[in-house]
Amino acid sequence: MASVPPSALGFRHVGRLLRCARAGKFAGTPAAGFSDDPAFAPELLGGLGQGFRDFFAGKLQPFFRADMLGQLSGLLPPPIADHLPDRYCHALDAA
C-alpha cells in the first residue's frame, strides 16, 4: 500500500483510503474519513529492507508494462514502485 509522510508534516492521501495488496486489485469500499495509514516510517523502512532482500535474492518487484521502462521498474524498492501510475491502473482495473 502506498504511504505518504505524516499529515503533521503537511502531507496526506488524496480522497479516501482504499487498501490494496502489492500487485493486487482494489476491493471493497473506501474508508470513511481521513487516515494517516499506513504509518510512513515503518512502511518505508520495511519496504526498503524488503526491496534490498528481494534484489539480492534475484526477485524483481511485480511490473505491469512489458516495455524496457516497465521491466526496469521491477528493480525499484516497493515504497517507490507502489507509487508508479501503472500500479494504480492495474489495481483499478478490477474496481
N, C-alpha and C positions, 0 to 999 in steps of 0.2 A: 504494500500500500504506500502510495506516495506521501511523504511527510513534508511539512514546512516548518521553519523556525517558529518558536512560540509567539502567540499573539501579544504577549507582553513586550516583545521587540517590534511590534507593528506588522507582523505577518499573519496571514490567516488563509484558510482554504476559501475558495470561491464557491458560493452556492451551498448545497447540502452534502454531507458526507455519505458516500456510497463505498462500502467495503468490497474489495476485490482481491482474491489471492493472486500472487505473482503469476503472470501469464494466464490468468483466469478470465472470467467474464463477470461483469457487474450483475448482481442479482438482488432481488428484494426491493424494498422501498427506501428512499433516502431517510437518513436520521433526522429527527426534528431538532431544530435549533442549531446553535454553533458548537463546534467541538475542536479542541486542540489535538485530538487523537490523530495519528499515533504520536507518542512523545518523541520529539525531534532528536535529542542527543542519543538515547539508547537505540533508536531506529537507525540513525546514521552510523553509529559505531558498529552495531551488529551487522548492518548491511555491507559496510566496507570490509569488515572482517570476513563475512561470507563470500564477498566478491573475490578477495585475495585467496581464500581457501579454494574456491572453485577454479580460479585462474590457474593456480599452481597444480591443481588436480587435472587440468586439461578440460574442465567442464565449462562450456560457454553459457552465458545467460540466454534465455529464450529471445529469439528475434522473429519479426513478422514480415520482414521485407527480404526478398531474395537477392536484391542488388548488393553491390560491394559495401555500401554505407550501412545497409541493414545488417549484413553479416558482421561488420566491424562493431556494431552496437552491442553484439554479444560479449565483447571484451569489457564493457563498462561495468563498474560496480552497481549492484541493484539500486542504491539510493539515487543514482543519477539516471540509470536506464529506465526506472519506473516513471520518469517524467517525459519520456520521449512521446511525441504525438502518435506514433504507430502503436504504442502500447495502449493508449487511451482508445484509439479507433478499434483495436482488437477487442478490448474489454466492452466497448459499447455495441459491438456488432450484434450481440445476442440480446441487448437490452430493449 
